[in-house]
């Protein structure tokens, strides 16, 4: 079976901004899905949901984006009507519960990282990606499967940073997973990068899950100033059954 891990990030890797409370944390969330599931279930059902509530059309598809949805910005004006919002939330949560996927999330405290490693330190993004890829390797190896990785395009230099970090892991591996072991399960030496306008279902799913997952980890560590919204709490409850587990241990969630 062939899998793909879709990655979404919350925050940025800039260590210079780590003293700013709004930019202190960076998280990467990976959603692992069998490509057959994307084709037969997730993509068509997600498109049907968007057509039902937002009149999405194949020529001009609506792209789900958490921030615009929360603020009811175009094309999500329909969510300003309470009854429509309740119905949509219920349908979306039902799909998030029913779909077959596995979640990995890594979050780093950049301020602590900068203070701890004064002379030499990992790039925060590469550090998070390395841990995400190690866990992806365990998943693929455990299932006797292969896979690749896709991230949302952020343009120009950011895309080059994403691809460079992935290429380094392909060439050098990590402290725990050698390059040879990565190459045995990964089907591509390049990170696939797609723009949001490509209407990739897996990237939209990762976008919906990344922020609640990060906030759950921040709350566990006492860093979340405000509580989660009710809808976010419901997504967090679903995530407990979607995080990658090895035996009884939750292996799909890591705070650095």
VENWO-V513232 format. One record per residue. RES is the residue in one letter. SS is DSSP state (H for helix, E for strand, C for the rest). Layout:
RES/SS
RES/SS
This chain:
X/C
X/E
X/E
X/E
X/E
X/E
X/E
X/E
X/E
X/E
X/C
X/C
X/C
X/C
X/H
X/H
X/H
X/C
X/C
X/C
X/H
X/H
X/H
X/C
X/E
X/E
X/E
X/E
X/E
X/E
X/E
X/E
X/E
X/E
X/H
X/H
X/H
X/H
X/H
X/H
X/H
X/H
X/H
X/H
X/H
X/H
X/H
X/H
X/H
X/H
X/H
X/H
X/H
X/H
X/C
X/C
X/E
X/C
X/C
X/E
X/C
X/C
X/C
X/C
X/C
X/H
X/H
X/H
X/H
X/H
X/C
X/C
X/C
X/C
X/C
X/C
X/H
X/H
X/H
X/H
X/C
X/H
X/H
X/H
X/H
X/H
X/H
X/H
X/H
X/H
X/H
X/H
X/H
X/H
X/H
X/H
X/H
X/H
X/C
X/C
X/C
X/E
X/E
X/E
X/E
X/E
X/E
X/E
X/E
X/H
X/H
X/H
X/H
X/H
X/H
X/H
X/C
X/C
X/C
X/C
X/C
X/C
X/C
X/H
X/H
X/H
X/H
X/H
X/H
X/H
X/H
X/H
X/H
X/H
X/H
X/H
X/H
X/H
X/H
X/H
X/H
X/H
X/C
X/C
X/C
X/E
X/E
X/E
X/E
X/E
X/E
X/E
X/C
X/C
X/C
X/H
X/H
X/H
X/H
X/H
X/H
X/H
X/H
X/H
X/H
X/H
X/H
X/H
X/H
X/H
X/H
X/H
X/C
X/C
X/C
X/C
X/C
X/C
X/H
X/H
X/H
X/H
X/H
X/H
X/H
X/E
X/C
X/C
X/C
X/C
X/C
X/E
X/E
X/E
X/C
X/H
X/H
X/H
X/C
X/C
X/H
X/H
X/H
X/H
X/H
X/H
X/H
X/H
X/H
X/H
X/H
X/H
X/H
X/H
X/H
X/H
X/H
X/H
X/H
X/H
X/C
X/C
X/C
X/C
X/C
X/C
X/C
X/C
X/C
X/H
X/H
X/H
X/H
X/H
X/H
X/H
X/H
X/H
X/H
X/C
X/C
X/C
X/E
X/C
X/E
X/E
X/C
X/C
X/E
X/E
X/C
X/C
X/E
X/E
X/E
X/C
